[in-house]
Amino acid sequence: MKVCVIGLGYIGLPTAAILANKGHNVAGMDVSQRVLDDIRTQGATPEEPGLADLVLGELESGRFTLSDKPEAADVFIICLPTPILPNKKADMSYVEKGVKSILPLLQKGNMIILESTVPPRTTSDLVAGMVKEIGLDPENDIDLAFAPERVIPGNILVELSTLDRVIGGLTPRAASRAKELYSCFVTGEIVITDSTTAEFVKLVENSYRDVNIAFANELAQLSYDFGIDVRDAILIANRHPRVNILQPGPGVGGHCIAVDPYFIIDGAPETSRMLKLARIVNTEMPELVVKTLKDMLGSLQNKTITILGLAYKADVGDCRESPALEVMRILESRGAKCKVHDPYVKNAGFELYELAEAMEGSDAVLVTTGHTDFKDIDPKIMLEKAKGNSILDTRRVLDRTKWAEAGWDFRYLGDGKK
Ligand SMILES: NC(=O)c1ccc[n+]([C@@H]2O[C@H](COP(=O)([O-])OP(=O)(O)OC[C@H]3O[C@@H](n4cnc5c(N)ncnc54)[C@H](O)[C@@H]3O)[C@@H](O)[C@H]2O)c1
């Protein structure tokens, strides 16, 4: 089959390469010349094991081609961004533009598969509506399906194949046709349903995580009311065979868990009470972090705070929606200066420091990402460089005993015993 993949980012590139590897002719399309040049020269980021070799191999074979314009195809797969707008609505402009760009190429019998995470009813209302506008029947002339992704960056190639998948069709025929295409590389089970259920399921999965993290974060807040260490409480509670509480932290980041619940909330704000509350609890966490640090320092005015970790989670360089950014914003609004060190983040849009530089003149250290590398930091050397000796670890990545023995006033977030 000829497949045109629109958008060659985290999701589109591996999907395109894997389809080519299974023998399809794949035209990869992206509006960014930089993205296309990077793919041509490097294949893919080295952070995705195996992907660069796969991409370069498929480009070499001629089964995978690159262009800045969409091409006529049997199947169009849309892998475009769906970020959140400041008003907490989904920004559908990329998907709209992407679909618009393929409309002149659409022929009867073609299939459009949407992979972008979208609000419920996007396939049946937005995409089907655009198809109708050019005089084609979205139920009979074209097959429309929604095939969401749940892969994790860093292991995309493995998870793309092995995870179970949900595929929703605007019609049963569209669902089974899309299932047939994905069966060429998905070894997990493919569950088919209608497109709106599949859209809802994708959002529900991340909303479930958000609600559960909010529960853990609320326990961290309660730890100060009751004078307990939340980590001890969670470890003990989790010994119950049917309890599995997640870990609290400085908030929820990333472009999925912190964003997807809003796509449901926006469509049904009155009904989505628990989702809204979870968002409130999780977005309040940076305030709790700053308050805890202020309690340690007395005042934040003119203090230099070393921030360890900008990424939204451990061992990645992605800082989209990272709670560390909000923590920094609040600290700076209260008169502190932040010096950020993150060995994984390449481009933050502001100055990042090497560890030693970040520690120069530091009044306090704040750990906001649990990078594994941080475990090896020598607390004695850090104390020599710093001005103060306060440290707040919001991820419980550092060894409290080691740091305290080296002379640090060490706190974990959610340790109400201190
Ligand atoms: N990255 C993930 O781990 C992940 C996981 C699950 C779901 N998703 C969802 O998948 C979708 C895509 O995410 P991503 O992470 O791959 O995004 P991305 O930002 O990595 O890639 C999107 C690509 O689309 C290109 N683009 C923008 N407008 C275009 C247009 N009109 N035509 C062609 N190309 C265009 C951009 O240049 C970019 O290369 C989003 O809805 C996201 O929420 C992502």
The ligand as an ORCA input file, in Angstrom:
! r2SCAN-3c Opt
* xyz 0 1
  N       5.326     11.840     21.710
  C       4.639     10.950     22.386
  O       5.194     10.194     23.163
  C       3.142     10.798     22.180
  C       2.493      9.738     22.820
  C       1.143      9.591     22.627
  C       0.449     10.486     21.827
  N       1.111     11.521     21.220
  C       0.342     12.437     20.376
  O       0.764     12.275     19.026
  C       0.630     13.544     18.336
  C       1.945     13.886     17.688
  O       2.882     14.079     18.723
  P       4.449     14.089     18.476
  O       5.053     13.963     19.840
  O       4.822     13.122     17.433
  O       4.639     15.590     17.933
  P       5.975     16.260     17.398
  O       5.894     17.672     17.759
  O       7.164     15.435     17.824
  O       5.874     16.105     15.809
  C       4.945     16.748     15.031
  C       5.563     17.043     13.682
  O       4.550     17.610     12.840
  C       5.152     18.587     12.024
  N       4.085     19.440     11.492
  C       3.441     20.474     12.083
  N       2.464     20.926     11.285
  C       2.479     20.186     10.168
  C       1.687     20.134      9.000
  N       0.656     20.968      8.813
  N       1.986     19.224      8.060
  C       3.025     18.364      8.242
  N       3.800     18.362      9.324
  C       3.532     19.240     10.293
  C       6.160     19.259     12.922
  O       7.164     19.908     12.167
  C       6.705     18.056     13.730
  O       7.857     17.498     13.117
  C       0.150     14.546     19.378
  O      -1.246     14.641     19.323
  C       0.570     13.893     20.691
  O      -0.229     14.327     21.756
  C       2.446     11.691     21.372
*
